[in-house]
């Protein structure tokens, strides 16, 4: 007999790994920010939260003001291993392979693809 919840959990994990291979992850963002000068200014990614499209993924709201890379790095490090509540419930632990998105809380948005050397971001539509 198939345990449907275990099956669905396994499929969800596989789909998350596929997303992680095609966009920026929390671990990659941390590595990128660690390589930047501490006083560098980056896009205003703020308010980390569980992404509405895939609750197991992490999203940031995009503020119009830039912020110090060191501040974003601190927020990203704090999210590692932290449990976030999904939009409609459930607990999701964020880690190095967690895919990242740019979206307001409760909304779907765009994949976060990169933080560029000048601090701007590159995003892409979800297929």
C-alpha contacts under 8 A as a table, 3 or more apart, distances in Angstrom:
res1	aa1	res2	aa2	distance
2	X	7	X	7.48
3	X	6	X	5.42
3	X	7	X	6.24
4	X	7	X	4.95
4	X	8	X	6.08
5	X	8	X	5.11
5	X	9	X	6.01
6	X	9	X	5.05
6	X	10	X	6.10
7	X	10	X	5.16
7	X	11	X	6.28
8	X	11	X	5.06
8	X	12	X	6.06
9	X	12	X	5.06
9	X	13	X	6.19
10	X	13	X	5.14
10	X	14	X	6.25
11	X	14	X	5.04
11	X	15	X	6.20
12	X	15	X	5.16
12	X	16	X	6.20
13	X	16	X	5.05
13	X	17	X	6.31
14	X	17	X	5.13
14	X	18	X	6.36
15	X	18	X	5.02
15	X	19	X	6.31
16	X	19	X	5.07
16	X	20	X	6.10
16	X	56	X	7.77
16	X	57	X	7.76
16	X	98	X	7.45
16	X	99	X	7.24
17	X	20	X	4.96
17	X	21	X	6.36
17	X	97	X	7.36
18	X	21	X	5.27
18	X	22	X	6.85
19	X	22	X	5.32
19	X	23	X	6.37
19	X	99	X	6.34
20	X	23	X	5.60
20	X	24	X	6.77
20	X	25	X	5.99
20	X	97	X	6.06
20	X	98	X	6.51
20	X	99	X	4.99
22	X	113	X	7.98
23	X	99	X	6.50
23	X	100	X	7.23
23	X	111	X	6.50
23	X	112	X	6.26
23	X	113	X	4.86
23	X	114	X	7.79
24	X	28	X	6.13
24	X	29	X	6.55
24	X	99	X	5.98
24	X	100	X	5.84
24	X	111	X	7.77
24	X	112	X	5.69
24	X	113	X	4.92
24	X	114	X	6.10
25	X	28	X	5.17
25	X	29	X	6.10
25	X	96	X	6.46
25	X	97	X	5.44
25	X	98	X	5.15
25	X	99	X	4.30
25	X	100	X	5.41
26	X	29	X	5.12
26	X	30	X	6.22
26	X	58	X	7.98
26	X	76	X	6.92
26	X	80	X	7.73
26	X	94	X	7.96
26	X	95	X	6.58
26	X	96	X	5.07
26	X	97	X	6.29
26	X	98	X	5.53
26	X	99	X	6.48
26	X	100	X	6.49
27	X	30	X	5.17
27	X	31	X	6.31
27	X	95	X	7.09
27	X	96	X	3.86
27	X	97	X	6.17
27	X	98	X	7.58
28	X	31	X	5.06
28	X	32	X	6.12
28	X	96	X	7.27
29	X	32	X	5.03
29	X	33	X	6.14
29	X	76	X	7.89
29	X	114	X	7.85
29	X	115	X	7.57
30	X	33	X	5.17
30	X	34	X	6.06
30	X	73	X	6.05
30	X	76	X	6.52
30	X	77	X	7.11
31	X	34	X	5.08
31	X	35	X	6.35
32	X	35	X	5.29
32	X	36	X	6.67
32	X	115	X	7.37
33	X	36	X	5.20
33	X	69	X	6.13
33	X	70	X	7.33
33	X	72	X	7.86
33	X	73	X	5.97
34	X	37	X	7.82
34	X	38	X	7.98
34	X	73	X	7.25
36	X	40	X	6.56
36	X	69	X	7.30
36	X	117	X	7.80
37	X	40	X	5.31
37	X	69	X	7.83
38	X	68	X	7.46
38	X	69	X	6.25
38	X	70	X	5.41
39	X	68	X	6.11
39	X	69	X	6.73
39	X	70	X	7.04
40	X	68	X	5.82
40	X	69	X	5.53
40	X	70	X	7.80
40	X	119	X	7.38
41	X	66	X	6.02
41	X	67	X	5.35
41	X	68	X	4.50
41	X	69	X	5.54
41	X	118	X	8.00
41	X	119	X	5.95
42	X	66	X	5.35
42	X	67	X	5.43
42	X	68	X	6.07
42	X	69	X	5.63
42	X	115	X	7.75
42	X	118	X	7.39
42	X	119	X	3.90
42	X	120	X	6.05
43	X	62	X	7.51
43	X	63	X	7.68
43	X	64	X	7.84
43	X	65	X	7.06
43	X	66	X	4.62
43	X	67	X	6.29
43	X	119	X	5.82
43	X	120	X	5.36
43	X	121	X	6.48
44	X	61	X	7.99
44	X	62	X	5.47
44	X	63	X	4.70
44	X	64	X	6.20
44	X	65	X	5.35
44	X	66	X	4.39
44	X	67	X	5.30
45	X	60	X	5.44
45	X	61	X	5.72
45	X	62	X	4.81
45	X	63	X	6.22
45	X	67	X	7.79
45	X	72	X	7.22
45	X	102	X	7.80
46	X	60	X	5.38
46	X	61	X	5.26
46	X	62	X	6.27
46	X	63	X	6.69
46	X	72	X	7.55
47	X	60	X	5.61
47	X	61	X	5.86
48	X	58	X	6.62
48	X	59	X	5.63
48	X	60	X	4.68
48	X	61	X	7.10
48	X	75	X	7.76
48	X	79	X	7.65
49	X	58	X	5.70
49	X	59	X	5.37
49	X	60	X	6.44
49	X	84	X	6.72
49	X	105	X	6.79
50	X	54	X	7.77
50	X	55	X	5.26
50	X	56	X	6.60
50	X	57	X	5.96
50	X	58	X	4.83
50	X	59	X	5.99
50	X	84	X	5.85
50	X	85	X	6.47
50	X	86	X	5.48
50	X	87	X	6.83
50	X	92	X	7.74
50	X	105	X	7.82
51	X	54	X	5.55
51	X	55	X	5.07
51	X	56	X	7.15
51	X	57	X	5.44
51	X	58	X	5.13
51	X	59	X	4.96
51	X	86	X	7.38
51	X	87	X	7.45
51	X	101	X	7.08
51	X	103	X	7.42
51	X	105	X	7.21
51	X	106	X	7.39
51	X	107	X	7.72
51	X	108	X	7.22
52	X	55	X	5.74
52	X	86	X	7.35
52	X	87	X	5.84
52	X	105	X	7.10
52	X	106	X	5.28
52	X	107	X	5.64
52	X	108	X	5.64
53	X	107	X	7.59
53	X	108	X	5.49
54	X	57	X	5.51
55	X	58	X	7.51
55	X	85	X	7.89
55	X	86	X	4.91
55	X	87	X	6.77
55	X	92	X	7.03
56	X	86	X	7.42
56	X	92	X	5.34
56	X	93	X	7.23
56	X	94	X	7.24
56	X	98	X	7.43
57	X	94	X	7.24
57	X	98	X	5.56
57	X	99	X	5.35
57	X	100	X	6.23
57	X	101	X	7.65
58	X	94	X	7.15
58	X	98	X	6.67
58	X	99	X	6.39
58	X	100	X	5.08
58	X	101	X	6.29
59	X	100	X	5.52
59	X	101	X	4.42
59	X	102	X	5.39
59	X	103	X	5.90
59	X	104	X	7.72
59	X	105	X	7.91
60	X	100	X	7.73
60	X	101	X	6.36
60	X	102	X	5.07
60	X	103	X	5.91
60	X	104	X	6.97
61	X	102	X	5.84
61	X	103	X	5.19
61	X	104	X	4.81
61	X	105	X	7.16
62	X	102	X	6.48
62	X	103	X	7.09
62	X	104	X	7.51
63	X	66	X	7.42
67	X	71	X	7.00
67	X	72	X	7.28
68	X	71	X	5.35
68	X	72	X	6.71
69	X	72	X	5.20
69	X	73	X	6.04
70	X	73	X	4.97
70	X	74	X	6.21
71	X	74	X	5.11
71	X	75	X	6.39
72	X	75	X	5.05
72	X	76	X	6.13
73	X	76	X	5.07
73	X	77	X	6.10
74	X	77	X	5.21
74	X	78	X	6.19
75	X	78	X	5.11
75	X	79	X	6.37
76	X	79	X	5.09
76	X	80	X	6.67
77	X	80	X	5.35
78	X	81	X	7.88
78	X	82	X	7.15
79	X	82	X	5.11
79	X	94	X	6.44
79	X	95	X	7.66
80	X	93	X	7.94
80	X	94	X	5.55
80	X	95	X	4.97
80	X	96	X	6.96
81	X	93	X	5.68
81	X	94	X	5.30
81	X	95	X	5.51
82	X	93	X	5.49
82	X	94	X	5.81
82	X	95	X	7.96
83	X	91	X	6.02
83	X	92	X	5.25
83	X	93	X	4.36
83	X	94	X	6.56
84	X	91	X	5.72
84	X	92	X	5.22
84	X	93	X	6.30
84	X	94	X	7.45
85	X	89	X	5.83
85	X	90	X	5.63
85	X	91	X	4.73
85	X	92	X	6.23
86	X	89	X	4.67
86	X	90	X	5.29
86	X	91	X	6.20
86	X	92	X	6.87
87	X	106	X	6.32
94	X	97	X	7.99
94	X	98	X	5.85
95	X	98	X	5.37
100	X	111	X	6.35
100	X	112	X	5.51
101	X	109	X	6.58
101	X	110	X	5.63
101	X	111	X	4.52
101	X	112	X	4.87
102	X	109	X	5.59
102	X	110	X	5.38
102	X	111	X	6.34
102	X	112	X	6.06
102	X	123	X	7.78
103	X	107	X	5.99
103	X	108	X	5.80
103	X	109	X	4.49
103	X	110	X	6.76
104	X	107	X	5.43
104	X	108	X	7.45
104	X	109	X	7.55
109	X	125	X	7.61
109	X	126	X	7.95
110	X	123	X	5.90
110	X	124	X	5.51
110	X	125	X	4.99
110	X	126	X	6.16
111	X	123	X	5.35
111	X	124	X	5.14
111	X	125	X	6.15
111	X	126	X	6.30
112	X	121	X	7.38
112	X	122	X	6.35
112	X	123	X	4.68
112	X	124	X	6.78
113	X	121	X	7.45
113	X	122	X	5.32
113	X	123	X	5.07
113	X	124	X	6.68
114	X	121	X	5.62
114	X	122	X	5.08
114	X	123	X	7.09
115	X	119	X	5.91
115	X	120	X	5.85
115	X	121	X	4.51
115	X	122	X	6.43
116	X	119	X	5.23
116	X	120	X	5.36
116	X	121	X	5.81
116	X	122	X	7.24
117	X	120	X	7.45
